[in-house]
């Protein structure tokens, strides 16, 4: 999914962090605001890492705020990999209001938007609806989605990939 010489963004998310751990592509430029992803990527010799500045959120181990959002305008990404706190029939939800503004700006600068989520986020609502399905190209999840959720996503032409091998 990630090819050599791409420019990608890795969101703050335990699920998205797996990409950092298993990245095989070479000469990839990665932008992130996740301390955990940056730490893992620092072990790789074949990546260039850009770390966004901003205000440190100690509990989620990422930087956020106005300066992080403004810095996004300097980039154009082949692919962005984002997480979510919940997915409902009407869109993608986040727990922090600042996250919705960050995600909305981020997707403006991407050729392809890929949402990574696990089954615990399916039909789970959080405080803030950040994105609608028209904003997403692909959803990668670990288990089949409930029919009501899958039907809603499918109507918007979003590709759904399931990684579960059970």
N, CA, C and O of each residue as an XYZ file, in Angstrom:
664
protein
N       0.816     -1.189      0.000
C       0.000      0.000      0.000
C       0.866      1.262      0.000
O       0.492      2.269     -0.601
N       2.001      1.215      0.659
C       2.956      2.322      0.612
C       4.089      1.895     -0.307
O       4.683      0.831     -0.133
N       4.376      2.740     -1.283
C       5.422      2.402     -2.243
C       6.632      3.305     -2.044
O       6.558      4.336     -1.377
N       7.741      2.895     -2.635
C       8.978      3.651     -2.519
C       8.777      5.098     -2.956
O       8.011      5.385     -3.876
N       9.474      5.992     -2.284
C       9.533      7.417     -2.627
C       8.230      8.179     -2.420
O       8.065      9.260     -2.984
N       7.320      7.660     -1.644
C       6.076      8.384     -1.384
C       6.235      9.339     -0.203
O       7.135      9.205      0.627
N       5.328     10.300     -0.167
C       5.199     11.211      0.968
C       3.897     10.846      1.649
O       2.830     10.936      1.041
N       3.973     10.430      2.914
C       2.779      9.983      3.624
C       2.653     10.703      4.961
O       3.615     11.271      5.479
N       1.464     10.661      5.492
C       1.204     11.184      6.832
C       0.704     10.036      7.694
O      -0.161      9.269      7.273
N       1.251      9.915      8.909
C       0.793      8.925      9.880
C       0.185      9.659     11.070
O       0.861     10.437     11.743
N      -1.069      9.409     11.317
C      -1.832     10.038     12.379
C      -1.445      9.466     13.738
O      -0.758      8.448     13.828
N      -1.892     10.130     14.778
C      -1.735      9.605     16.123
C      -2.854      8.586     16.357
O      -4.036      8.930     16.364
N      -2.458      7.342     16.546
C      -3.422      6.260     16.713
C      -2.637      4.981     16.988
O      -1.615      4.727     16.349
N      -3.106      4.187     17.923
C      -2.414      2.918     18.178
C      -2.494      2.013     16.956
O      -1.559      1.259     16.683
N      -3.595      2.077     16.222
C      -3.736      1.261     15.015
C      -2.804      1.760     13.912
O      -2.123      0.961     13.269
N      -2.769      3.053     13.693
C      -1.894      3.624     12.662
C      -0.427      3.377     13.001
O       0.400      3.234     12.100
N      -0.103      3.327     14.267
C       1.286      3.102     14.681
C       1.836      1.773     14.164
O       3.051      1.622     14.037
N       0.966      0.810     13.864
C       1.436     -0.454     13.294
C       2.097     -0.247     11.930
O       2.998     -1.001     11.560
N       1.664      0.753     11.190
C       2.310      1.043      9.906
C       3.768      1.403     10.131
O       4.648      0.934      9.410
N       4.022      2.232     11.126
C       5.399      2.620     11.438
C       6.245      1.395     11.778
O       7.414      1.319     11.401
N       5.660      0.450     12.481
C       6.395     -0.740     12.904
C       6.713     -1.688     11.757
O       7.727     -2.386     11.796
N       5.858     -1.724     10.733
C       6.014     -2.716      9.672
C       6.276     -2.105      8.296
O       6.113     -2.786      7.283
N       6.669     -0.864      8.242
C       6.918     -0.192      6.972
C       8.071     -0.846      6.226
O       9.167     -0.994      6.765
N       7.813     -1.238      4.977
C       8.825     -1.907      4.153
C       9.314     -1.043      2.994
O      10.385     -1.294      2.443
N       8.539     -0.032      2.623
C       8.922      0.816      1.493
C      10.207      1.573      1.814
O      10.553      1.784      2.977
N      10.900      1.974      0.755
C      12.182      2.655      0.918
C      12.068      4.106      0.470
O      11.250      4.462     -0.379
N      12.911      4.918      1.067
C      12.980      6.339      0.714
C      11.617      7.019      0.845
O      11.220      7.811     -0.009
N      10.927      6.705      1.903
C       9.622      7.288      2.175
C       9.809      8.500      3.083
O      10.571      8.457      4.048
N       9.104      9.574      2.758
C       9.078     10.742      3.625
C       7.793     10.688      4.420
O       6.706     10.585      3.851
N       7.916     10.760      5.738
C       6.769     10.598      6.623
C       6.630     11.841      7.493
O       7.590     12.306      8.108
N       5.418     12.359      7.527
C       5.071     13.455      8.416
C       4.151     12.876      9.480
O       3.254     12.091      9.171
N       4.370     13.260     10.728
C       3.524     12.770     11.812
C       3.476     13.794     12.937
O       4.330     14.675     13.038
N       2.470     13.659     13.768
C       2.412     14.424     15.005
C       2.400     13.470     16.203
O       2.138     13.880     17.334
N       2.684     12.207     15.940
C       2.675     11.158     16.958
C       4.082     10.897     17.469
O       4.973     10.534     16.701
N       4.274     11.079     18.745
C       5.576     10.782     19.351
C       5.909      9.306     19.170
O       7.050      8.965     18.858
N       4.938      8.438     19.359
C       5.184      6.998     19.265
C       5.593      6.588     17.854
O       6.532      5.809     17.687
N       4.903      7.099     16.838
C       5.277      6.766     15.459
C       6.658      7.313     15.122
O       7.463      6.619     14.501
N       6.939      8.541     15.522
C       8.248      9.138     15.239
C       9.368      8.326     15.890
O      10.427      8.136     15.291
N       9.139      7.853     17.101
C      10.145      7.052     17.793
C      10.428      5.750     17.040
O      11.586      5.382     16.843
N       9.381      5.068     16.627
C       9.551      3.810     15.886
C      10.241      4.077     14.552
O      11.159      3.349     14.173
N       9.808      5.112     13.840
C      10.382      5.424     12.535
C      11.839      5.860     12.621
O      12.591      5.694     11.660
N      12.240      6.409     13.746
C      13.626      6.841     13.922
C      14.602      5.664     13.848
O      15.799      5.867     13.644
N      14.111      4.459     14.009
C      14.949      3.255     13.929
C      15.220      2.848     12.488
O      16.099      2.022     12.240
N      14.486      3.408     11.533
C      14.607      3.041     10.128
C      15.603      3.955      9.419
O      15.607      5.168      9.624
N      16.436      3.357      8.591
C      17.415      4.130      7.828
C      16.838      4.639      6.515
O      17.425      5.526      5.896
N      15.720      4.111      6.080
C      15.165      4.433      4.762
C      14.023      5.430      4.792
O      13.275      5.537      3.820
N      13.872      6.165      5.891
C      12.787      7.135      5.977
C      13.331      8.506      6.348
O      14.334      8.631      7.052
N      12.650      9.516      5.861
C      12.869     10.880      6.314
C      11.639     11.249      7.119
O      10.513     11.060      6.657
N      11.838     11.769      8.309
C      10.725     12.034      9.213
C      10.597     13.529      9.452
O      11.562     14.205      9.808
N       9.375     14.034      9.247
C       9.039     15.411      9.599
C       8.077     15.328     10.775
O       7.048     14.656     10.700
N       8.412     16.007     11.849
C       7.566     15.994     13.039
C       6.912     17.363     13.184
O       7.599     18.378     13.297
N       5.591     17.385     13.181
C       4.867     18.648     13.303
C       5.054     19.238     14.691
O       5.121     18.510     15.681
N       5.135     20.539     14.756
C       5.224     21.225     16.041
C       3.845     21.540     16.576
O       2.845     21.389     15.874
N       3.797     21.971     17.799
C       2.524     22.329     18.409
C       2.563     22.112     19.897
O       3.633     22.059     20.504
N       1.407     21.990     20.476
C       1.263     21.785     21.907
C       1.201     20.293     22.201
O       0.428     19.564     21.579
N       1.999     19.848     23.131
C       2.048     18.422     23.474
C       0.838     18.017     24.301
O       0.559     18.607     25.345
N       0.120     17.000     23.820
C      -0.929     16.359     24.590
C      -0.266     15.150     25.249
O       0.003     14.149     24.585
N      -0.008     15.241     26.531
C       0.761     14.210     27.235
C       0.038     12.872     27.298
O       0.680     11.822     27.254
N      -1.280     12.893     27.399
C      -1.995     11.626     27.552
C      -2.028     10.825     26.255
O      -1.964      9.596     26.293
N      -2.126     11.497     25.110
C      -2.170     10.783     23.835
C      -0.837     10.787     23.109
O      -0.697     10.166     22.056
N       0.138     11.483     23.666
C       1.511     11.508     23.149
C       1.576     12.010     21.702
O       2.183     11.387     20.831
N       0.920     13.170     21.479
C       0.993     13.797     20.163
C       0.958     15.311     20.316
O       0.577     15.839     21.361
N       1.361     15.993     19.257
C       1.290     17.451     19.264
C       0.084     17.895     18.455
O      -0.316     17.250     17.485
N      -0.477     19.004     18.877
C      -1.700     19.504     18.264
C      -1.722     21.016     18.367
O      -0.784     21.628     18.876
N      -2.773     21.599     17.891
C      -2.933     23.038     18.018
C      -2.788     23.767     16.700
O      -2.570     23.159     15.652
N      -2.913     25.086     16.773
C      -2.909     25.937     15.599
C      -1.652     25.765     14.756
O      -1.746     25.661     13.533
N      -0.485     25.733     15.378
C       0.753     25.640     14.590
C       0.852     24.315     13.848
O       1.383     24.279     12.738
N       0.359     23.234     14.424
C       0.363     21.938     13.733
C      -0.580     21.972     12.529
O      -0.249     21.463     11.458
N      -1.738     22.567     12.711
C      -2.702     22.673     11.605
C      -2.138     23.549     10.490
O      -2.255     23.202      9.315
N      -1.532     24.670     10.841
C      -0.959     25.571      9.837
C       0.177     24.903      9.066
O       0.306     25.106      7.858
N       0.990     24.122      9.739
C       2.124     23.467      9.088
C       1.670     22.467      8.022
O       2.387     22.234      7.049
N       0.492     21.878      8.197
C      -0.036     20.943      7.197
C      -0.132     21.575      5.817
O      -0.014     20.884      4.806
N      -0.343     22.874      5.772
C      -0.500     23.581      4.501
C       0.786     23.578      3.668
O       0.755     23.888      2.477
N       1.907     23.232      4.288
C       3.193     23.189      3.581
C       3.427     21.862      2.858
O       4.412     21.721      2.134
N       2.547     20.905      3.043
C       2.771     19.565      2.523
C       1.696     19.153      1.522
O       0.580     19.673      1.520
N       2.077     18.195      0.667
C       1.107     17.457     -0.133
C       1.479     15.982     -0.011
O       2.621     15.601     -0.267
N       0.519     15.163      0.377
C       0.762     13.756      0.668
C       0.215     12.853     -0.425
O      -0.864     13.101     -0.964
N       0.967     11.797     -0.752
C       0.408     10.759     -1.610
C      -0.703     10.029     -0.865
O      -1.760      9.733     -1.423
N      -0.439      9.745      0.412
C      -1.412      9.015      1.229
C      -1.366      9.541      2.656
O      -0.299      9.861      3.181
N      -2.534      9.625      3.273
C      -2.605      9.889      4.704
C      -3.315      8.710      5.361
O      -4.316      8.201      4.857
N      -2.776      8.300      6.480
C      -3.329      7.201      7.272
C      -3.820      7.802      8.581
O      -3.032      8.295      9.388
N      -5.137      7.752      8.779
C      -5.722      8.353      9.970
C      -6.443      7.306     10.801
O      -6.829      6.249     10.303
N      -6.613      7.617     12.059
C      -7.374      6.785     12.973
C      -8.708      7.448     13.268
O      -9.037      8.489     12.700
N      -9.463      6.842     14.152
C     -10.763      7.381     14.566
C     -11.098      6.850     15.946
O     -10.634      5.783     16.347
N     -11.911      7.611     16.668
C     -12.405      7.153     17.962
C     -13.712      6.382     17.808
O     -14.099      5.619     18.692
N     -14.388      6.586     16.679
C     -15.635      5.879     16.423
C     -16.095      6.077     14.991
O     -15.744      7.060     14.337
N     -16.890      5.120     14.514
C     -17.478      5.206     13.178
C     -18.957      4.869     13.306
O     -19.337      3.813     13.811
N     -19.778      5.799     12.834
C     -21.227      5.603     12.825
C     -21.726      5.728     11.382
O     -20.949      6.050     10.483
N     -22.990      5.479     11.165
C     -23.562      5.557      9.824
C     -23.452      6.950      9.218
O     -23.509      7.096      7.997
N     -23.293      7.977     10.051
C     -23.215      9.346      9.542
C     -21.789      9.902      9.499
O     -21.600     11.080      9.195
N     -20.781      9.073      9.799
C     -19.418      9.563      9.657
C     -18.444      9.057     10.700
O     -18.690      8.079     11.406
N     -17.317      9.772     10.765
C     -16.181      9.376     11.596
C     -16.082     10.339     12.774
O     -16.160     11.556     12.609
N     -15.911      9.778     13.948
C     -15.962     10.546     15.192
C     -14.615     10.562     15.907
O     -13.795      9.651     15.792
N     -14.433     11.665     16.660
C     -13.214     11.868     17.456
C     -13.599     12.338     18.848
O     -14.677     12.897     19.053
N     -12.719     12.110     19.789
C     -12.986     12.462     21.181
C     -12.640     13.885     21.544
O     -13.130     14.401     22.549
N     -11.802     14.534     20.745
C     -11.371     15.897     21.040
C     -11.779     16.829     19.898
O     -11.608     16.495     18.725
N     -12.309     17.977     20.240
C     -12.749     18.928     19.226
C     -11.595     19.351     18.317
O     -11.778     19.489     17.107
N     -10.424     19.555     18.884
C      -9.280     19.990     18.066
C      -8.920     18.963     16.995
O      -8.383     19.328     15.949
N      -9.205     17.698     17.240
C      -8.903     16.652     16.255
C      -9.702     16.817     14.970
O      -9.194     16.531     13.886
N     -10.938     17.272     15.077
C     -11.752     17.369     13.864
C     -11.210     18.447     12.927
O     -11.236     18.282     11.708
N     -10.725     19.540     13.491
C     -10.179     20.613     12.643
C      -8.853     20.189     12.019
O      -8.559     20.535     10.875
N      -8.067     19.449     12.767
C      -6.802     18.935     12.248
C      -7.056     17.972     11.089
O      -6.438     18.095     10.032
N      -7.960     17.019     11.284
C      -8.252     16.025     10.238
C      -8.832     16.681      8.995
O      -8.486     16.304      7.875
N      -9.703     17.650      9.181
C     -10.304     18.331      8.031
C      -9.256     19.061      7.203
O      -9.335     19.076      5.975
N      -8.282     19.661      7.861
C      -7.212     20.334      7.114
C      -6.298     19.298      6.462
O      -5.892     19.462      5.312
N      -5.981     18.251      7.185
C      -5.081     17.209      6.692
C      -5.560     16.615      5.372
O      -4.774     16.484      4.434
N      -6.830     16.256      5.288
C      -7.311     15.566      4.090
C      -7.333     16.463      2.853
O      -7.396     15.963      1.730
N      -7.283     17.776      3.047
C      -7.219     18.706      1.912
C      -5.900     18.576      1.144
O      -5.798     19.011     -0.003
N      -4.907     17.981      1.777
C      -3.557     17.931      1.218
C      -3.147     16.506      0.851
O      -1.961     16.176      0.854
N      -4.133     15.664      0.534
C      -3.852     14.251      0.279
C      -4.469     13.771     -1.021
O      -5.581     14.158     -1.380
N      -3.728     12.919     -1.722
C      -4.283     12.235     -2.888
C      -5.212     11.107     -2.461
O      -6.234     10.852     -3.097
N      -4.840     10.433     -1.371
C      -5.614      9.277     -0.913
C      -5.698      9.309      0.610
O      -4.689      9.501      1.288
N      -6.909      9.118      1.147
C      -7.145      9.106      2.590
C      -7.553      7.696      3.002
O      -8.529      7.141      2.499
N      -6.783      7.134      3.925
C      -7.004      5.761      4.382
C      -7.260      5.792      5.880
O      -6.429      6.265      6.655
N      -8.409      5.287      6.272
C      -8.792      5.217      7.680
C      -8.477      3.828      8.198
O      -8.943      2.832      7.644
N      -7.685      3.758      9.261
C      -7.392      2.489      9.911
C      -8.130      2.452     11.236
O      -8.031      3.376     12.042
N      -8.865      1.381     11.450
C      -9.647      1.267     12.672
C      -9.832     -0.198     13.035
O      -9.754     -1.077     12.178
N     -10.072     -0.443     14.287
C     -10.377     -1.817     14.685
C     -11.873     -1.918     14.983
O     -12.580     -0.913     15.051
N     -12.330     -3.144     15.158
C     -13.770     -3.407     15.291
C     -14.419     -2.722     16.498
O     -15.633     -2.525     16.510
N     -13.634     -2.362     17.503
C     -14.227     -1.716     18.681
C     -14.739     -0.313     18.373
O     -15.476      0.263     19.173
N     -14.362      0.241     17.233
C     -14.805      1.585     16.843
C     -16.087      1.540     15.997
O     -16.723      2.573     15.785
N     -16.465      0.357     15.517
C     -17.663      0.212     14.684
C     -18.911      0.522     15.498
O     -19.078      0.019     16.609
N     -19.793      1.359     14.933
C     -21.026      1.778     15.609
C     -20.752      2.363     16.995
O     -21.517      2.159     17.938
N     -19.652      3.087     17.091
C     -19.262      3.731     18.345
C     -19.186      5.238     18.100
O     -18.449      5.697     17.228
N     -19.941      5.987     18.865
C     -19.981      7.445     18.712
C     -19.104      8.086     19.786
O     -19.051      7.636     20.930
N     -18.429      9.137     19.382
C     -17.695      9.973     20.321
C     -18.313     11.367     20.305
O     -19.392     11.559     19.743
N     -17.653     12.322     20.905
C     -18.223     13.651     21.076
C     -18.337     14.475     19.796
O     -19.248     15.293     19.673
N     -17.427     14.273     18.842
C     -17.353     15.171     17.696
C     -17.273     14.405     16.380
O     -16.386     13.575     16.179
N     -18.220     14.701     15.488
C     -18.143     14.122     14.147
C     -17.163     14.964     13.346
O     -17.371     16.160     13.144
N     -16.104     14.328     12.898
C     -15.050     15.060     12.220
C     -15.090     14.969     10.721
O     -14.853     15.962     10.033
N     -15.386     13.793     10.196
C     -15.331     13.573      8.755
C     -16.562     12.806      8.291
O     -17.174     12.052      9.047
N     -16.901     13.023      7.032
C     -17.960     12.241      6.400
C     -17.295     11.220      5.483
O     -16.114     11.352      5.162
N     -18.036     10.217      5.066
C     -17.449      9.129      4.284
C     -16.931      9.570      2.920
O     -16.026      8.941      2.371
N     -17.491     10.639      2.368
C     -16.993     11.147      1.092
C     -15.544     11.596      1.184
O     -14.870     11.730      0.163
N     -15.060     11.828      2.394
C     -13.675     12.260      2.617
C     -12.682     11.102      2.599
O     -11.473     11.325      2.534
N     -13.178      9.877      2.655
C     -12.340      8.689      2.831
C     -12.329      7.866      1.549
O     -13.367      7.672      0.915
N     -11.145      7.384      1.173
C     -11.032      6.492      0.013
C     -11.107      5.028      0.420
O     -11.765      4.224     -0.241
N     -10.434      4.688      1.505
C     -10.334      3.290      1.935
C     -10.428      3.215      3.452
O      -9.881      4.061      4.159
N     -11.123      2.199      3.946
C     -11.136      1.884      5.371
C     -10.525      0.503      5.531
O     -10.938     -0.452      4.873
N      -9.542      0.408      6.410
C      -8.932     -0.881      6.735
C      -9.298     -1.188      8.175
O      -9.055     -0.386      9.076
N      -9.883     -2.353      8.380
C     -10.319     -2.753      9.716
C     -10.001     -4.221      9.931
O      -9.668     -4.934      8.984
N     -10.100     -4.671     11.161
C      -9.693     -6.034     11.482
C     -10.830     -7.053     11.474
O     -10.576     -8.257     11.499
N     -12.065     -6.593     11.439
C     -13.202     -7.520     11.424
C     -14.305     -6.937     10.549
O     -14.361     -5.729     10.321
N     -15.177     -7.808     10.066
C     -16.309     -7.350      9.258
C     -17.156     -6.375     10.065
O     -17.345     -6.534     11.271
N     -17.655     -5.373      9.375
C     -18.494     -4.361     10.021
C     -19.934     -4.840     10.109
O     -20.370     -5.663      9.305
N     -20.669     -4.326     11.083
C     -22.108     -4.613     11.109
C     -22.747     -4.154      9.801
O     -22.298     -3.180      9.198
N     -23.779     -4.843      9.367
C     -24.413     -4.560      8.071
C     -24.864     -3.116      7.916
O     -24.694     -2.525      6.850
N     -25.440     -2.541      8.971
C     -25.928     -1.163      8.860
C     -24.777     -0.196      8.559
O     -24.934      0.718      7.751
N     -23.655     -0.388      9.189
C     -22.501      0.480      8.993
C     -21.871      0.251      7.628
O     -21.545      1.203      6.920
N     -21.703     -1.002      7.263
C     -21.116     -1.333      5.964
C     -21.966     -0.775      4.817
O     -21.427     -0.232      3.852
N     -23.264     -0.906      4.920
C     -24.167     -0.408      3.871
C     -24.030      1.097      3.705
O     -24.001      1.601      2.582
N     -23.946      1.804      4.800
C     -23.810      3.251      4.744
C     -22.484      3.653      4.101
O     -22.446      4.581      3.293
N     -21.427      2.981      4.442
C     -20.098      3.270      3.889
C     -20.060      2.928      2.400
O     -19.529      3.691      1.592
N     -20.621      1.788      2.050
C     -20.622      1.322      0.660
C     -21.343      2.308     -0.266
O     -20.936      2.494     -1.413
N     -22.410      2.935      0.229
C     -23.164      3.910     -0.566
C     -22.290      5.073     -1.023
O     -22.576      5.714     -2.035
N     -21.237      5.338     -0.281
C     -20.357      6.467     -0.578
C     -19.124      6.065     -1.381
O     -18.229      6.881     -1.597
N     -19.076      4.810     -1.822
C     -17.983      4.359     -2.674
C     -16.660      4.155     -1.962
O     -15.610      4.152     -2.605
N     -16.687      3.984     -0.657
C     -15.468      3.762      0.119
C     -15.093      2.284      0.041
O     -15.930      1.411      0.271
N     -13.843      2.015     -0.281
C     -13.338      0.642     -0.296
C     -13.121      0.203      1.150
O     -12.547      0.948      1.944
N     -13.575     -0.996      1.493
C     -13.377     -1.540      2.843
C     -12.525     -2.794      2.717
O     -12.872     -3.729      1.996
N     -11.402     -2.796      3.431
C     -10.503     -3.948      3.469
C     -10.503     -4.520      4.872
O     -10.373     -3.785      5.851
N     -10.650     -5.832      4.970
C     -10.666     -6.515      6.262
C      -9.408     -7.347      6.378
O      -9.109     -8.162      5.506
N      -8.666     -7.140      7.463
C      -7.384     -7.827      7.634
C      -7.490     -9.107      8.432
O      -6.534     -9.881      8.482
N      -8.635     -9.349      9.062
C      -8.806    -10.524      9.910
C      -8.629    -11.798      9.112
O      -9.185    -11.928      8.021
N      -7.866    -12.740      9.638
C      -7.614    -14.010      8.937
C      -8.278    -15.173      9.634
O      -7.945    -16.321      9.340
N      -9.211    -14.929     10.554
C      -9.886    -16.010     11.263
C     -10.724    -16.860     10.338
O     -11.358    -17.816     10.784
